[in-house]
C-alpha cells in the first residue's frame, strides 16, 4: 500500500481496526473496481493528513470476504469509520476528500 495506508485482512481486522486506540477509516475495495482505484489517491491524501490522529486502512473484499460480509458490504468502494471498535460512519460509493475529511474531523476532534 503506502507509508500512510495499511492493508488489513480478515485475520488482522480485529487487532488493527477494532482494537485501535485511534479512529480507523476502512476502505473496502477490489482491484477490478474502477471507482475504488479513482478514490485511492483521495484516501491516500486523507491518510497522510490525519496520520497523527487516525489510521487509514484498506481491505480487499475479494481476498477477505468474511469481514466484508460481516459489515454488509454490498457495493464498493465503501468507507467505514470505526471508533472504539464500533462503526460510527459509512459512505458507499466514490466521494470527495471534503466529505471524508468532515467524517474524520467529527471523531478526531472529539478524541484529541
C-alpha positions in Angstrom: 0.0 0.0 0.0 1.9 3.0 1.3 3.5 4.7 4.2 0.2 6.0 5.4 -2.4 3.4 4.2 -2.0 -0.1 5.6 -3.6 -3.3 4.1 -5.7 -5.3 6.6 -7.2 -8.7 6.3 -9.8 -10.9 7.8 -7.2 -12.2 10.3 -5.8 -8.7 11.3 -9.0 -6.7 11.2 -9.8 -7.3 14.9 -6.4 -6.1 16.1 -5.8 -3.3 13.5 -9.3 -1.8 13.4 -11.5 -2.8 16.3 -8.6 -2.8 18.8 -7.2 0.6 17.7 -7.0 3.5 20.2 -7.4 5.9 17.2 -10.4 6.2 14.9 -9.8 4.0 11.8 -11.1 4.6 8.3 -11.5 1.4 6.4 -11.7 1.5 2.6 -13.4 -1.7 1.4 -12.3 -2.1 -2.2 -11.3 -4.5 -5.0 -8.6 -4.5 -7.7 -11.2 -4.6 -10.6 -13.3 -1.7 -9.2 -12.6 1.5 -11.2 -14.3 3.9 -8.7 -12.1 2.2 -6.0 -9.0 3.0 -8.0 -10.2 6.5 -8.6 -10.8 7.1 -4.9 -7.3 5.7 -3.9 -5.4 8.9 -4.2 -8.0 10.7 -2.1 -7.8 8.1 0.6 -4.0 8.3 0.5 -4.2 12.1 0.9 -6.6 11.8 3.8 -4.4 9.2 5.4 -1.4 11.5 5.2 -3.3 14.5 6.5 -4.6 12.6 9.6 -1.6 10.3 10.2 -1.3 11.6 13.8 -4.9 11.4 14.8 -6.4 8.5 12.8 -5.5 5.3 11.0 -6.5 4.6 7.4 -6.6 1.0 6.1 -7.7 -0.8 3.0 -9.5 -4.2 3.0 -9.7 -6.1 -0.3 -13.2 -7.6 -0.4 -12.2 -10.3 -2.8 -9.4 -11.6 -0.6 -11.3 -11.0 2.7 -14.9 -12.0 2.2 -15.8 -12.7 5.8 -15.1 -9.2 7.1 -16.9 -7.7 4.1 -19.9 -10.0 4.8 -19.8 -9.2 8.5 -20.3 -5.5 7.8 -22.8 -6.0 5.0 -20.7 -4.6 2.2 -22.9 -4.6 -0.9 -21.2 -2.1 -3.1 -17.7 -0.8 -3.3 -16.0 1.4 -2.6 -17.4 1.6 0.9 -15.7 3.7 3.6 -16.5 2.9 7.2 -15.1 4.9 10.1 -14.6 2.9 13.3 -14.1 4.4 16.7 -13.5 2.4 19.9 -14.3 -0.8 17.9 -17.7 0.4 16.6 -18.9 1.6 13.2 -19.7 5.3 13.6 -20.0 6.5 9.9 -20.4 4.9 6.5 -20.1 6.2 2.9 -20.9 4.0 -0.1 -19.5 5.0 -3.5 -16.9 7.4 -4.6 -16.9 10.5 -2.5 -15.0 13.8 -2.1 -12.0 14.4 0.0 -14.1 17.1 1.8 -16.8 14.6 2.9 -14.2 12.1 4.1 -12.4 14.9 6.0 -15.6 16.0 7.6 -16.4 12.5 8.7 -12.9 12.0 10.3 -13.0 15.5 11.9 -16.1 14.7 13.8 -14.4 11.9 15.6 -10.8 13.0 15.8 -11.6 16.4 17.4 -13.7 14.5 20.0 -10.7 12.3 20.8 -7.9 14.9 20.8 
